[in-house]
Amino acid sequence: MKKTIWSIILAIAVYTAIVFLSDAKEVGNALSGISLYWIPLFLSLSLLNYLLRFAKWQYLLGRIDIHIPWKESLAVFVAGFSMTVSPGKLGELLKCYILKDSRNIPVSKTSPVVVTERITDLISMIFIAIVGLVLVQHAGAVPAVIAGIVFVLAIMVFLLWESAFGFLTDLLCRIRTVEKHRGNFEKFHRNCSSLLDMKSLLISVPIGILSWGAEALVLCLVSMSLGIEPGLTVGLALLAHSAGTIAGAVSMIPGGLGLTEITIGAILISVMPEPDAAVTTLIMRFATLWFAVLLGIVMLWIIRKKNRCLPLQS
């Protein structure tokens, strides 16, 4: 939780810089013109994203024969959002420790699910970005897409190529304290291999395209709420959201803070004034990233109330 607090402090600094660099007065005027009635619409698309991603979480758990009542599983899934602002969202491994604490399921068995979530999310984002590039042909997003493709390929080769994974395992196991966990490394590799097979990808990636594509449409709604004519096109919204998310994920910056906002804003200013682009970007991030973090913190608190043994140090 301490890392989450520091990420919030970093976010405040980043967003303050964006506001002042984009003309604070104009940004304030744009914000004041947005009706509160738009907020439920923004959040509804984020909730749709979370619901579809939960369906993927349930599917992946089932692939490794873990069957949990959906209400309990949903609570664990949402609690993981509290660590969304961690490098590559890998802080969501917290879900694995919750399941270890509540059901004594080994972390080595569930951690591949979280890793697979992140990889398939990124693959989905790459597909969305490619669709966006075809629709709007914005060259500024190309470097982020290429970086994402290279990043995914490198991880997939490492996780699926037994020799590469075995080499790193042998290297790490030269450390005496790590050697005793060799069996867990091997289980992790086996589960990753099974979860990243073609059957899993053909289900997980389309779900990701639908979930993240829906969330990208928040950008369209925000531009409409600002009265921007003719408004943000679907293609540009898909491209800006996916390219920004890919850039943030590849950078491994907690929550992609700074780089994601800069990437989204840089694409948006091609069709709208800089203050409007800044407001659109910030509202998008609050309605998606920070809404998820808030839900996660609340759910984690509820879970801890039921099980006081759950550690918060993560």
C-alpha positions as CSV (number, residue, x, y, z in Angstrom):
1,M,0.0,0.0,0.0
2,K,2.9,2.3,0.6
3,K,3.8,2.0,-3.1
4,T,0.3,3.0,-4.0
5,I,0.5,6.1,-1.8
6,W,3.8,7.1,-3.5
7,S,2.2,6.5,-6.9
8,I,-0.7,8.8,-6.0
9,I,1.8,11.5,-4.9
10,L,3.6,11.1,-8.3
11,A,0.3,11.3,-10.1
12,I,-0.5,14.6,-8.4
13,A,2.8,16.0,-9.5
14,V,2.4,14.8,-13.1
15,Y,-1.2,16.0,-13.4
16,T,-0.3,19.4,-11.9
17,A,2.5,19.8,-14.4
18,I,0.2,18.8,-17.3
19,V,-2.4,21.4,-16.2
20,F,0.1,24.3,-15.9
21,L,1.9,23.4,-19.1
22,S,-1.4,23.4,-21.0
23,D,-2.6,26.8,-19.6
24,A,-4.2,26.3,-16.2
25,K,-6.9,28.9,-16.8
26,E,-8.1,27.3,-20.1
27,V,-8.0,23.8,-18.5
28,G,-10.1,25.1,-15.6
29,N,-12.6,26.6,-18.0
30,A,-12.9,23.4,-19.9
31,L,-13.4,21.4,-16.7
32,S,-16.1,23.7,-15.4
33,G,-18.1,23.2,-18.6
34,I,-18.5,19.4,-18.0
35,S,-21.9,18.4,-16.5
36,L,-21.8,15.9,-13.7
37,Y,-24.3,13.8,-15.6
38,W,-21.5,12.6,-17.8
39,I,-19.6,10.9,-15.0
40,P,-21.8,7.8,-14.8
41,L,-21.4,7.3,-18.5
42,F,-17.6,7.6,-18.2
43,L,-17.6,5.1,-15.4
44,S,-20.0,2.7,-17.0
45,L,-17.5,1.9,-19.8
46,S,-14.8,1.4,-17.2
47,L,-17.1,-1.0,-15.4
48,L,-17.7,-2.9,-18.6
49,N,-14.0,-3.2,-19.0
50,Y,-13.6,-4.6,-15.5
51,L,-16.5,-7.1,-16.0
52,L,-15.0,-8.5,-19.2
53,R,-11.6,-8.7,-17.7
54,F,-13.1,-10.6,-14.7
55,A,-14.6,-13.1,-17.2
56,K,-11.0,-13.6,-18.5
57,W,-9.7,-14.0,-14.9
58,Q,-12.3,-16.7,-14.3
59,Y,-11.5,-18.5,-17.5
60,L,-7.8,-18.6,-16.8
61,L,-8.3,-19.9,-13.3
62,G,-10.5,-22.6,-14.7
63,R,-7.7,-23.6,-17.1
64,I,-5.5,-24.5,-14.2
65,D,-8.3,-26.2,-12.3
66,I,-9.0,-23.5,-9.7
67,H,-12.7,-23.1,-9.2
68,I,-13.9,-20.4,-6.8
69,P,-17.4,-19.1,-6.2
70,W,-17.8,-16.1,-8.5
71,K,-18.5,-13.6,-5.7
72,E,-15.4,-14.5,-3.8
73,S,-13.3,-14.5,-7.0
74,L,-14.7,-11.1,-8.0
75,A,-13.7,-9.7,-4.7
76,V,-10.2,-11.0,-5.1
77,F,-10.1,-9.7,-8.7
78,V,-11.2,-6.2,-7.7
79,A,-8.8,-6.1,-4.7
80,G,-6.0,-6.5,-7.2
81,F,-6.8,-3.1,-8.7
82,S,-5.4,-1.5,-5.6
83,M,-1.9,-2.4,-7.0
84,T,-2.7,-1.2,-10.6
85,V,-0.2,1.6,-10.1
86,S,2.8,-0.8,-9.9
87,P,5.4,-1.5,-12.6
88,G,3.6,-3.4,-15.4
89,K,0.7,-3.9,-13.0
90,L,2.6,-6.8,-11.6
91,G,1.6,-5.6,-8.1
92,E,-1.7,-7.4,-8.9
93,L,0.1,-10.5,-7.8
94,L,-1.5,-9.5,-4.6
95,K,-4.5,-11.5,-5.8
96,C,-2.3,-14.6,-5.6
97,Y,-1.4,-13.9,-2.0
98,I,-5.0,-13.3,-1.1
99,L,-5.9,-16.8,-2.6
100,K,-2.9,-18.3,-0.7
101,D,-4.2,-16.8,2.5
102,S,-7.9,-17.6,2.1
103,R,-7.7,-21.0,0.2
104,N,-4.1,-22.1,0.6
105,I,-3.6,-22.1,-3.1
106,P,0.2,-21.9,-3.9
107,V,1.3,-18.6,-5.4
108,S,3.4,-20.6,-7.9
109,K,0.1,-21.9,-9.3
110,T,-1.9,-18.6,-9.5
111,S,0.9,-16.2,-10.4
112,P,1.0,-17.4,-14.1
113,V,-2.7,-16.3,-14.3
114,V,-1.7,-12.7,-13.4
115,V,1.2,-12.8,-15.8
116,T,-1.0,-14.2,-18.6
117,E,-3.6,-11.5,-17.9
118,R,-0.9,-8.8,-18.4
119,I,0.5,-10.4,-21.6
120,T,-2.8,-11.0,-23.2
121,D,-3.9,-7.5,-22.3
122,L,-0.9,-6.1,-24.0
123,I,-1.5,-8.3,-27.1
124,S,-5.1,-7.0,-27.2
125,M,-3.8,-3.4,-27.0
126,I,-1.5,-4.0,-29.9
127,F,-4.4,-5.3,-32.0
128,I,-6.5,-2.3,-31.0
129,A,-3.6,0.1,-31.8
130,I,-3.1,-1.5,-35.2
131,V,-6.9,-1.0,-36.0
132,G,-6.5,2.6,-34.8
133,L,-3.5,3.1,-37.1
134,V,-5.4,1.8,-40.1
135,L,-8.4,4.1,-39.4
136,V,-6.5,7.3,-38.7
137,Q,-2.9,6.7,-39.8
138,H,-1.2,8.7,-37.0
139,A,2.5,8.1,-37.4
140,G,3.2,9.4,-33.8
141,A,1.8,6.1,-32.4
142,V,4.0,3.8,-34.4
143,P,7.0,3.7,-32.0
144,A,4.8,2.7,-29.1
145,V,3.2,-0.1,-31.1
146,I,6.6,-1.4,-32.3
147,A,7.9,-1.3,-28.8
148,G,4.9,-3.2,-27.6
149,I,5.3,-5.9,-30.2
150,V,9.0,-6.4,-29.4
151,F,8.3,-6.4,-25.6
152,V,5.6,-9.1,-26.0
153,L,7.7,-11.3,-28.3
154,A,10.6,-11.2,-25.9
155,I,8.4,-12.2,-22.9
156,M,6.7,-14.9,-24.9
157,V,10.0,-16.4,-26.1
158,F,11.3,-16.4,-22.5
159,L,8.2,-18.0,-21.0
160,L,7.5,-20.6,-23.8
161,W,11.1,-21.5,-24.7
162,E,12.0,-24.1,-22.2
163,S,15.8,-23.7,-22.7
164,A,15.7,-20.0,-22.1
165,F,13.6,-20.3,-18.9
166,G,15.7,-23.2,-17.7
167,F,18.9,-21.2,-18.2
168,L,17.6,-18.4,-16.0
169,T,16.3,-20.8,-13.4
170,D,19.7,-22.5,-13.2
171,L,21.4,-19.1,-12.9
172,L,19.1,-18.0,-10.1
173,C,19.3,-21.3,-8.3
174,R,23.0,-20.9,-7.8
175,I,21.9,-18.7,-4.9
176,R,21.4,-21.1,-2.0
177,T,18.3,-19.3,-0.7
178,V,16.7,-19.5,-4.2
179,E,17.6,-23.2,-4.9
180,K,14.9,-24.4,-2.5
181,H,12.3,-22.8,-4.7
182,R,13.3,-24.5,-8.0
183,G,10.2,-26.6,-7.9
184,N,8.0,-23.5,-7.8
185,F,9.8,-22.1,-10.8
186,E,9.1,-25.2,-12.7
187,K,5.4,-25.2,-11.8
188,F,5.3,-21.5,-12.8
189,H,6.8,-22.4,-16.2
190,R,4.4,-25.3,-16.8
191,N,1.3,-23.2,-15.9
192,C,2.5,-20.3,-18.1
193,S,3.0,-22.7,-21.0
194,S,-0.5,-24.1,-20.6
195,L,-2.1,-20.7,-20.2
196,L,-0.4,-19.2,-23.2
197,D,-1.3,-21.9,-25.7
198,M,-3.3,-21.1,-28.8
199,K,-6.7,-22.1,-27.2
200,S,-6.2,-19.7,-24.4
201,L,-5.0,-16.9,-26.6
202,L,-8.0,-17.3,-29.0
203,I,-10.3,-16.7,-26.0
204,S,-8.3,-14.2,-23.8
205,V,-7.1,-11.8,-26.5
206,P,-10.6,-11.2,-28.1
207,I,-12.0,-10.6,-24.6
208,G,-9.2,-8.1,-24.0
209,I,-9.9,-6.4,-27.3
210,L,-13.6,-5.9,-26.3
211,S,-12.8,-4.8,-22.8
212,W,-10.0,-2.3,-23.6
213,G,-11.8,-1.2,-26.7
214,A,-14.9,-0.3,-24.6
215,E,-12.7,1.6,-22.1
216,A,-11.1,3.6,-25.0
217,L,-14.5,5.0,-25.9
218,V,-14.4,7.0,-22.7
219,L,-12.2,9.4,-24.7
220,C,-15.1,9.9,-27.2
221,L,-17.5,10.6,-24.4
222,V,-15.2,13.1,-22.8
223,S,-14.7,15.0,-26.1
224,M,-18.5,15.1,-26.4
225,S,-18.9,16.4,-22.9
226,L,-16.5,19.2,-23.7
227,G,-18.5,20.2,-26.7
228,I,-15.7,19.5,-29.1
229,E,-17.0,19.4,-32.7
230,P,-17.1,17.1,-34.5
231,G,-15.8,15.2,-31.5
232,L,-13.2,12.5,-31.2
233,T,-13.5,9.7,-33.7
234,V,-13.6,6.1,-32.6
235,G,-10.4,5.3,-34.5
236,L,-8.5,8.1,-32.8
237,A,-9.8,7.1,-29.4
238,L,-8.8,3.5,-29.9
239,L,-5.3,4.6,-31.1
240,A,-4.7,7.2,-28.3
241,H,-5.8,4.9,-25.5
242,S,-4.0,1.8,-26.7
243,A,-0.8,3.6,-27.7
244,G,-0.6,5.4,-24.4
245,T,-1.3,2.2,-22.4
246,I,1.3,0.2,-24.4
247,A,3.9,3.0,-23.8
248,G,3.2,3.0,-20.1
249,A,3.3,-0.8,-19.8
250,V,6.6,-1.2,-21.8
251,S,8.3,1.5,-19.8
252,M,7.4,-0.4,-16.5
253,I,6.7,3.0,-14.9
254,P,4.2,2.5,-12.1
255,G,0.8,2.9,-13.7
256,G,2.5,4.3,-16.8
257,L,2.3,7.6,-15.0
258,G,3.5,10.5,-17.1
259,L,4.4,8.5,-20.3
260,T,0.8,7.3,-20.8
261,E,-0.6,10.8,-20.4
262,I,2.0,12.3,-22.6
263,T,1.4,9.8,-25.4
264,I,-2.4,10.1,-25.2
265,G,-2.2,13.9,-25.1
266,A,0.3,14.1,-28.0
267,I,-2.1,12.1,-30.2
268,L,-5.2,14.2,-29.1
269,I,-3.6,17.6,-29.9
270,S,-3.7,16.7,-33.6
271,V,-7.5,17.2,-33.5
272,M,-8.2,19.5,-30.5
273,P,-6.6,22.5,-28.7
274,E,-4.0,21.6,-26.1
275,P,-6.1,22.5,-23.0
276,D,-8.9,20.3,-24.3
277,A,-6.5,17.5,-25.0
278,A,-5.1,17.8,-21.4
279,V,-8.6,17.8,-19.9
280,T,-9.6,14.8,-22.0
281,T,-6.5,12.9,-21.0
282,L,-6.9,13.6,-17.3
283,I,-10.6,12.7,-17.1
284,M,-9.8,9.6,-19.0
285,R,-7.2,8.6,-16.5
286,F,-9.4,9.4,-13.5
287,A,-12.3,7.5,-15.0
288,T,-10.2,4.4,-15.7
289,L,-7.0,4.1,-13.8
290,W,-7.9,5.9,-10.6
291,F,-11.4,4.6,-10.5
292,A,-10.0,1.1,-10.5
293,V,-7.5,1.9,-7.8
294,L,-10.2,3.3,-5.6
295,L,-12.4,0.2,-6.1
296,G,-9.4,-2.0,-5.3
297,I,-8.5,-0.2,-2.1
298,V,-12.1,-0.4,-0.8
299,M,-12.4,-4.1,-1.7
300,L,-9.0,-4.9,-0.2
301,W,-10.1,-3.1,3.0
302,I,-13.3,-5.3,3.1
303,I,-11.3,-8.5,2.6
304,R,-8.8,-7.5,5.3
305,K,-11.8,-6.9,7.7
306,K,-12.7,-10.6,7.1
307,N,-9.2,-11.9,7.3
308,R,-6.8,-9.8,9.5
309,C,-3.9,-12.0,8.6
310,L,-3.6,-10.6,5.0
311,P,-0.4,-8.6,4.6
312,L,-0.6,-5.1,3.3
313,Q,3.2,-4.8,2.6
314,S,3.4,-5.2,-1.1
